[in-house]
Amino acid sequence: MKLSSFTEIILPDNYHTQDFLAFHHRDEKGASEIVQQSRMKKGIIWHGNPALLTVSINKHRAQIQLEVDGDDAHQSEKALSTLASHMLGLLQPVEEFESMYQADPVIGELVTRQVGLRIYQSATPFEALSWAIIGQQISLSAAISIRRRFIQAIGVKHSSGLLCHPTHEQIIQCSEHDLRQCGFSVSKANALLNVSQLIDSGELKLAIIEGEIKRLTDNLLAIKGIGMWTINYTLLRGFNYLNGSLHGDVAVRRNLQYLLRQEDKVNAEQTEAWLSGFSPWKALVAAHLWRQQSSSGY
């Protein structure tokens, strides 16, 4: 049996529809996401059931539909609206940031040119963390390939044919060898397995309770194979957290060099110091740096 629910969200006039779609179209082979024109379809797990999430954007409206496989599927228009608002980046107060920095002598022109830019979110914090682990110290194309094989090997299929991104419950049924077959290194495979086991046991909660970023950061740092780049990217893509420092990201450093018109490369320490002046918006500034040269890589 398939149950369906629907909701609609009004978008800001300056919403970056093509950037939202580009984020979900990184893998053109579409194992778990398909983007066609102004529509994105994504397989997700909804209260334990395979589901197909469809986001269709027409002018300043986002129409969201959820088709869930299973007789006991939980239906809630409010929960669906919350998920969509999260993924669309609408929970981020970017207007406040823009009002502060559009006149800035260094980034003002960039912010004005990219007004309305948001950080588009993964469906869940766990999906964001999985992607961050996969993407450690490898190229975007290599990470996309590993992610595809990972989803194909472990993901649950929705009746539409799209696969759903694996949950921690599915991953703990796997071995290190299974993940190695998908292209994971030994350290990445063990990091993802350890995270999944800790979440399953209740020892780790992928949640920010009353804004306690430090507690979640410390808990993740205690896991071998997870460092600050992975944590900051997870916070950025899974929690709408706009103050992580992505100074370790090569594209951020390269685009900062371009922005500052420097001949010499900008290193991680210099980037960290420069971004610190924009707290509590460091990650959003990094996203503006990403976006100045590419919509698909940020």
C-alpha positions as a Python dict, from the first residue, in 0.01 Angstrom:
ca = {
    (1, 'M'): (0, 0, 0),
    (2, 'K'): (121, 353, -78),
    (3, 'L'): (18, 655, 131),
    (4, 'S'): (63, 1008, 3),
    (5, 'S'): (73, 1351, 166),
    (6, 'F'): (119, 1699, 22),
    (7, 'T'): (212, 2049, 134),
    (8, 'E'): (311, 2380, -25),
    (9, 'I'): (565, 2641, 85),
    (10, 'I'): (600, 3000, -35),
    (11, 'L'): (964, 3077, -123),
    (12, 'P'): (1146, 3412, -96),
    (13, 'D'): (1159, 3616, -418),
    (14, 'N'): (1538, 3571, -436),
    (15, 'Y'): (1539, 3195, -375),
    (16, 'H'): (1819, 3017, -566),
    (17, 'T'): (1613, 2737, -720),
    (18, 'Q'): (1886, 2622, -958),
    (19, 'D'): (2140, 2597, -674),
    (20, 'F'): (1900, 2383, -469),
    (21, 'L'): (1849, 2154, -767),
    (22, 'A'): (2223, 2145, -843),
    (23, 'F'): (2297, 2026, -489),
    (24, 'H'): (2074, 1722, -546),
    (25, 'H'): (2198, 1666, -900),
    (26, 'R'): (2563, 1608, -815),
    (27, 'D'): (2523, 1241, -909),
    (28, 'E'): (2384, 1249, -1260),
    (29, 'K'): (2329, 871, -1255),
    (30, 'G'): (2057, 925, -996),
    (31, 'A'): (2057, 617, -773),
    (32, 'S'): (1867, 795, -498),
    (33, 'E'): (1793, 1141, -641),
    (34, 'I'): (1661, 1252, -979),
    (35, 'V'): (1644, 1614, -1094),
    (36, 'Q'): (1437, 1701, -1399),
    (37, 'Q'): (1376, 2062, -1493),
    (38, 'S'): (1243, 2225, -1173),
    (39, 'R'): (1165, 1903, -987),
    (40, 'M'): (1369, 1691, -746),
    (41, 'K'): (1277, 1337, -647),
    (42, 'K'): (1462, 1171, -360),
    (43, 'G'): (1433, 837, -184),
    (44, 'I'): (1427, 868, 193),
    (45, 'I'): (1335, 654, 493),
    (46, 'W'): (1025, 798, 662),
    (47, 'H'): (951, 651, 1006),
    (48, 'G'): (1111, 324, 901),
    (49, 'N'): (939, 303, 563),
    (50, 'P'): (1080, 367, 214),
    (51, 'A'): (941, 695, 79),
    (52, 'L'): (965, 913, -228),
    (53, 'L'): (1001, 1285, -160),
    (54, 'T'): (918, 1513, -454),
    (55, 'V'): (992, 1886, -445),
    (56, 'S'): (855, 2082, -743),
    (57, 'I'): (939, 2453, -764),
    (58, 'N'): (733, 2687, -976),
    (59, 'K'): (814, 3056, -951),
    (60, 'H'): (795, 3130, -576),
    (61, 'R'): (619, 2813, -465),
    (62, 'A'): (756, 2477, -361),
    (63, 'Q'): (509, 2190, -382),
    (64, 'I'): (612, 1892, -173),
    (65, 'Q'): (472, 1542, -201),
    (66, 'L'): (563, 1234, 1),
    (67, 'E'): (469, 884, -113),
    (68, 'V'): (533, 624, 156),
    (69, 'D'): (536, 248, 110),
    (70, 'G'): (365, 52, 386),
    (71, 'D'): (31, 17, 562),
    (72, 'D'): (156, 166, 890),
    (73, 'A'): (317, 474, 735),
    (74, 'H'): (305, 781, 958),
    (75, 'Q'): (146, 1081, 787),
    (76, 'S'): (185, 1442, 904),
    (77, 'E'): (162, 1752, 687),
    (78, 'K'): (340, 1952, 959),
    (79, 'A'): (632, 1707, 973),
    (80, 'L'): (656, 1708, 594),
    (81, 'S'): (658, 2089, 588),
    (82, 'T'): (933, 2094, 854),
    (83, 'L'): (1145, 1849, 654),
    (84, 'A'): (1100, 2049, 333),
    (85, 'S'): (1178, 2382, 503),
    (86, 'H'): (1493, 2224, 647),
    (87, 'M'): (1612, 2084, 314),
    (88, 'L'): (1533, 2406, 126),
    (89, 'G'): (1746, 2603, 373),
    (90, 'L'): (1453, 2817, 482),
    (91, 'L'): (1537, 2783, 853),
    (92, 'Q'): (1847, 3001, 807),
    (93, 'P'): (1824, 3376, 887),
    (94, 'V'): (2024, 3478, 580),
    (95, 'E'): (1847, 3815, 556),
    (96, 'E'): (2008, 3918, 886),
    (97, 'F'): (2352, 3823, 754),
    (98, 'E'): (2296, 4012, 429),
    (99, 'S'): (2185, 4329, 605),
    (100, 'M'): (2507, 4322, 807),
    (101, 'Y'): (2752, 4255, 525),
    (102, 'Q'): (2620, 4393, 196),
    (103, 'A'): (2817, 4713, 263),
    (104, 'D'): (3131, 4531, 377),
    (105, 'P'): (3437, 4651, 180),
    (106, 'V'): (3568, 4295, 130),
    (107, 'I'): (3268, 4064, 89),
    (108, 'G'): (2990, 4317, 31),
    (109, 'E'): (2997, 4294, -348),
    (110, 'L'): (3001, 3912, -333),
    (111, 'V'): (2710, 3898, -87),
    (112, 'T'): (2507, 4147, -289),
    (113, 'R'): (2566, 3956, -611),
    (114, 'Q'): (2459, 3631, -444),
    (115, 'V'): (2178, 3769, -225),
    (116, 'G'): (1943, 3495, -109),
    (117, 'L'): (2212, 3226, -100),
    (118, 'R'): (2143, 2948, 150),
    (119, 'I'): (2301, 2621, 258),
    (120, 'Y'): (2082, 2343, 120),
    (121, 'Q'): (2045, 2055, 360),
    (122, 'S'): (2063, 1678, 354),
    (123, 'A'): (1742, 1502, 450),
    (124, 'T'): (1891, 1396, 786),
    (125, 'P'): (2199, 1475, 995),
    (126, 'F'): (2308, 1113, 950),
    (127, 'E'): (2304, 1149, 572),
    (128, 'A'): (2515, 1465, 606),
    (129, 'L'): (2764, 1286, 833),
    (130, 'S'): (2786, 986, 600),
    (131, 'W'): (2861, 1216, 307),
    (132, 'A'): (3122, 1406, 509),
    (133, 'I'): (3299, 1081, 603),
    (134, 'I'): (3292, 962, 242),
    (135, 'G'): (3426, 1295, 114),
    (136, 'Q'): (3729, 1322, 343),
    (137, 'Q'): (4042, 1414, 146),
    (138, 'I'): (3919, 1294, -195),
    (139, 'S'): (3780, 1469, -500),
    (140, 'L'): (3410, 1546, -541),
    (141, 'S'): (3380, 1304, -833),
    (142, 'A'): (3540, 1020, -635),
    (143, 'A'): (3311, 1088, -337),
    (144, 'I'): (3003, 1085, -561),
    (145, 'S'): (3105, 750, -707),
    (146, 'I'): (3160, 593, -363),
    (147, 'R'): (2832, 735, -233),
    (148, 'R'): (2646, 587, -531),
    (149, 'R'): (2795, 240, -477),
    (150, 'F'): (2723, 268, -104),
    (151, 'I'): (2357, 349, -166),
    (152, 'Q'): (2324, 78, -432),
    (153, 'A'): (2474, -183, -201),
    (154, 'I'): (2289, -97, 120),
    (155, 'G'): (1996, 134, 43),
    (156, 'V'): (1634, 18, 54),
    (157, 'K'): (1437, 53, -269),
    (158, 'H'): (1113, 251, -285),
    (159, 'S'): (835, 124, -511),
    (160, 'S'): (922, 407, -755),
    (161, 'G'): (1258, 242, -817),
    (162, 'L'): (1466, 504, -637),
    (163, 'L'): (1689, 387, -354),
    (164, 'C'): (1677, 545, -8),
    (165, 'H'): (1995, 663, 160),
    (166, 'P'): (2104, 401, 418),
    (167, 'T'): (2022, 460, 783),
    (168, 'H'): (2243, 362, 1074),
    (169, 'E'): (2020, 56, 1130),
    (170, 'Q'): (2106, -76, 785),
    (171, 'I'): (2476, 5, 816),
    (172, 'I'): (2526, -189, 1140),
    (173, 'Q'): (2421, -500, 947),
    (174, 'C'): (2727, -449, 723),
    (175, 'S'): (3089, -542, 770),
    (176, 'E'): (3404, -344, 703),
    (177, 'H'): (3449, -561, 395),
    (178, 'D'): (3106, -461, 263),
    (179, 'L'): (3195, -93, 285),
    (180, 'R'): (3541, -153, 140),
    (181, 'Q'): (3368, -306, -163),
    (182, 'C'): (3189, 27, -212),
    (183, 'G'): (3521, 214, -219),
    (184, 'F'): (3561, 314, 147),
    (185, 'S'): (3908, 317, 294),
    (186, 'V'): (3960, 109, 609),
    (187, 'S'): (3952, 418, 832),
    (188, 'K'): (3637, 559, 671),
    (189, 'A'): (3458, 223, 686),
    (190, 'N'): (3537, 186, 1055),
    (191, 'A'): (3441, 547, 1131),
    (192, 'L'): (3097, 501, 970),
    (193, 'L'): (3045, 163, 1138),
    (194, 'N'): (3145, 303, 1478),
    (195, 'V'): (2916, 605, 1441),
    (196, 'S'): (2626, 381, 1341),
    (197, 'Q'): (2682, 146, 1635),
    (198, 'L'): (2705, 434, 1883),
    (199, 'I'): (2382, 585, 1751),
    (200, 'D'): (2208, 247, 1768),
    (201, 'S'): (2317, 191, 2128),
    (202, 'G'): (2203, 538, 2230),
    (203, 'E'): (2553, 648, 2328),
    (204, 'L'): (2558, 908, 2050),
    (205, 'K'): (2270, 1135, 1958),
    (206, 'L'): (2297, 1326, 1632),
    (207, 'A'): (2115, 1624, 1775),
    (208, 'I'): (2198, 1969, 1905),
    (209, 'I'): (2027, 2000, 2242),
    (210, 'E'): (1965, 2363, 2345),
    (211, 'G'): (2238, 2484, 2113),
    (212, 'E'): (2510, 2267, 2269),
    (213, 'I'): (2734, 2246, 1964),
    (214, 'K'): (3039, 2169, 2177),
    (215, 'R'): (2888, 1852, 2325),
    (216, 'L'): (2809, 1706, 1985),
    (217, 'T'): (3147, 1817, 1851),
    (218, 'D'): (3335, 1653, 2140),
    (219, 'N'): (3133, 1330, 2105),
    (220, 'L'): (3211, 1307, 1735),
    (221, 'L'): (3578, 1399, 1781),
    (222, 'A'): (3613, 1104, 2018),
    (223, 'I'): (3544, 868, 1726),
    (224, 'K'): (3855, 761, 1539),
    (225, 'G'): (3852, 883, 1181),
    (226, 'I'): (3636, 1189, 1243),
    (227, 'G'): (3801, 1530, 1256),
    (228, 'M'): (3692, 1890, 1255),
    (229, 'W'): (3641, 1918, 878),
    (230, 'T'): (3397, 1625, 890),
    (231, 'I'): (3217, 1773, 1190),
    (232, 'N'): (3191, 2121, 1044),
    (233, 'Y'): (3056, 1987, 717),
    (234, 'T'): (2802, 1773, 905),
    (235, 'L'): (2687, 2074, 1107),
    (236, 'L'): (2664, 2277, 787),
    (237, 'R'): (2460, 2026, 586),
    (238, 'G'): (2268, 1850, 861),
    (239, 'F'): (2188, 2113, 1122),
    (240, 'N'): (2165, 2450, 941),
    (241, 'Y'): (2463, 2556, 1152),
    (242, 'L'): (2619, 2862, 992),
    (243, 'N'): (2921, 2919, 1217),
    (244, 'G'): (3141, 2618, 1142),
    (245, 'S'): (3485, 2702, 1007),
    (246, 'L'): (3555, 2535, 673),
    (247, 'H'): (3909, 2666, 654),
    (248, 'G'): (4036, 2318, 565),
    (249, 'D'): (3835, 2309, 244),
    (250, 'V'): (4050, 2350, -67),
    (251, 'A'): (3779, 2527, -269),
    (252, 'V'): (3721, 2778, 12),
    (253, 'R'): (4092, 2860, 28),
    (254, 'R'): (4123, 2885, -349),
    (255, 'N'): (3824, 3119, -377),
    (256, 'L'): (3944, 3331, -85),
    (257, 'Q'): (4272, 3381, -271),
    (258, 'Y'): (4066, 3489, -575),
    (259, 'L'): (3851, 3723, -365),
    (260, 'L'): (4153, 3888, -201),
    (261, 'R'): (4336, 3903, -536),
    (262, 'Q'): (4645, 3743, -383),
    (263, 'E'): (4918, 3586, -591),
    (264, 'D'): (5022, 3346, -315),
    (265, 'K'): (4798, 3059, -209),
    (266, 'V'): (4603, 3108, 114),
    (267, 'N'): (4673, 2832, 365),
    (268, 'A'): (4434, 2680, 618),
    (269, 'E'): (4563, 2887, 912),
    (270, 'Q'): (4522, 3213, 721),
    (271, 'T'): (4173, 3111, 609),
    (272, 'E'): (4071, 3018, 964),
    (273, 'A'): (4189, 3356, 1094),
    (274, 'W'): (4009, 3542, 814),
    (275, 'L'): (3682, 3354, 863),
    (276, 'S'): (3690, 3407, 1240),
    (277, 'G'): (3611, 3774, 1183),
    (278, 'F'): (3268, 3678, 1047),
    (279, 'S'): (3141, 3478, 1345),
    (280, 'P'): (2860, 3363, 1383),
    (281, 'W'): (2833, 3337, 1003),
    (282, 'K'): (3165, 3171, 914),
    (283, 'A'): (3014, 2877, 726),
    (284, 'L'): (2776, 3100, 532),
    (285, 'V'): (3068, 3319, 426),
    (286, 'A'): (3248, 3001, 317),
    (287, 'A'): (2942, 2907, 112),
    (288, 'H'): (2954, 3245, -62),
    (289, 'L'): (3319, 3174, -144),
    (290, 'W'): (3224, 2832, -282),
    (291, 'R'): (2941, 2974, -488),
    (292, 'Q'): (3135, 3252, -655),
    (293, 'Q'): (3274, 3004, -906),
    (294, 'S'): (3042, 2703, -895),
    (295, 'S'): (2681, 2622, -807),
    (296, 'S'): (2730, 2244, -807),
    (297, 'G'): (3015, 2218, -560),
    (298, 'Y'): (2881, 2402, -258),
}
